Amino acid sequence: MSERHNGIIELNESSFSSEVLDAEEPVLVGFLAGWSESSRMIAPLLESVAHERAGEVKVTAVNFDEHEGLARHYGVRAVPTLLIFNRGSVWHQIAGCITSRELHSMLDLFA
């Protein structure tokens, strides 16, 4: 079972497929790490998107350190990295910080 924290679904290897790959709606996946200042900076943006776009885009997070296999599978080498999935495939990848405006503009392409 996936946990929710501030509107963000926390993923692991067992929940990734059902929450992301099988999702009907676009899914934003944030690969984050607690030790990363940039991850801590982007977390409020993800929370905001989760609330503002509820029902339109699913917002999820993966702990980079705890789920290295997922990170490796999707070529994530730095945190934060955001992946936008649509119909089970990665449609866009963003490494590093991003502004709210840039993220919403990208999500508008999929939602």
C-alpha positions as CSV (number, residue, x, y, z in Angstrom):
1,M,0.0,0.0,0.0
2,S,1.3,3.5,-0.9
3,E,1.5,6.2,1.7
4,R,0.4,9.8,1.2
5,H,2.2,12.7,2.6
6,N,0.9,16.2,1.9
7,G,-0.9,14.9,-1.2
8,I,2.2,13.1,-2.5
9,I,2.1,9.4,-2.9
10,E,5.3,7.8,-1.6
11,L,6.4,5.0,-3.9
12,N,8.5,1.9,-3.6
13,E,9.4,-1.0,-5.9
14,S,6.2,-2.9,-5.2
15,S,3.8,0.1,-5.7
16,F,5.5,1.8,-8.6
17,S,3.8,-0.3,-11.3
18,S,0.3,0.1,-10.1
19,E,0.6,3.8,-9.1
20,V,2.6,4.9,-12.2
21,L,2.7,2.5,-15.1
22,D,-0.9,1.5,-14.8
23,A,-2.3,5.0,-14.1
24,E,-5.0,6.5,-16.3
25,E,-3.8,10.0,-15.6
26,P,-0.4,11.6,-16.1
27,V,2.0,10.9,-13.2
28,L,4.7,13.2,-11.9
29,V,7.4,11.1,-10.2
30,G,10.0,13.0,-8.1
31,F,13.2,11.2,-7.2
32,L,14.3,12.9,-4.0
33,A,16.8,12.4,-1.2
34,G,16.6,13.8,2.4
35,W,20.2,14.9,2.4
36,S,19.7,17.0,-0.8
37,E,19.1,20.7,-0.3
38,S,17.6,20.9,-3.8
39,S,15.2,18.0,-3.0
40,R,14.1,19.9,0.1
41,M,13.6,23.0,-2.0
42,I,11.4,21.3,-4.6
43,A,9.3,19.4,-2.1
44,P,6.9,22.3,-1.5
45,L,6.4,22.7,-5.3
46,L,5.4,19.0,-5.5
47,E,3.0,19.5,-2.6
48,S,1.5,22.5,-4.3
49,V,1.1,20.7,-7.6
50,A,-0.5,17.7,-5.8
51,H,-3.2,20.0,-4.3
52,E,-3.7,22.3,-7.3
53,R,-3.9,19.5,-9.9
54,A,-5.6,16.8,-7.9
55,G,-7.6,14.5,-10.2
56,E,-5.7,15.8,-13.2
57,V,-2.1,14.7,-12.4
58,K,-1.0,12.2,-9.8
59,V,2.1,13.4,-7.9
60,T,4.4,10.8,-6.4
61,A,7.8,10.6,-4.9
62,V,10.6,8.0,-4.7
63,N,13.3,8.0,-2.0
64,F,16.4,7.9,-4.2
65,D,18.6,6.2,-1.5
66,E,16.1,3.6,-0.5
67,H,15.0,2.6,-4.0
68,E,18.2,2.7,-6.0
69,G,16.9,0.0,-8.4
70,L,14.1,2.3,-9.6
71,A,16.5,5.2,-10.0
72,R,18.9,3.0,-12.0
73,H,16.1,1.6,-14.1
74,Y,15.0,5.1,-15.2
75,G,18.5,6.5,-15.5
76,V,18.2,8.8,-12.6
77,R,21.7,9.9,-11.5
78,A,21.0,13.1,-9.6
79,V,18.4,14.5,-7.2
80,P,16.0,16.0,-7.6
81,T,14.9,14.4,-10.9
82,L,11.3,14.7,-12.0
83,L,9.8,12.2,-14.5
84,I,6.5,12.8,-16.2
85,F,4.8,9.5,-17.2
86,N,1.9,9.3,-19.5
87,R,0.2,6.0,-20.3
88,G,3.1,4.1,-18.6
89,S,5.9,5.7,-20.5
90,V,8.3,8.5,-19.6
91,W,7.4,11.5,-21.6
92,H,9.7,14.1,-20.0
93,Q,12.6,14.2,-17.6
94,I,13.7,17.2,-15.6
95,A,17.0,17.1,-13.6
96,G,17.6,19.7,-10.9
97,C,15.3,22.5,-9.7
98,I,12.5,24.0,-11.7
99,T,10.1,26.9,-11.2
100,S,6.5,26.5,-10.6
101,R,5.6,28.2,-13.8
102,E,7.9,25.8,-15.8
103,L,6.5,22.7,-14.2
104,H,2.9,23.8,-14.7
105,S,3.6,24.6,-18.4
106,M,5.1,21.1,-18.9
107,L,2.2,19.4,-17.1
108,D,-0.3,21.4,-19.3
109,L,1.0,19.4,-22.2
110,F,-0.1,16.1,-20.7
111,A,-3.2,16.9,-18.6
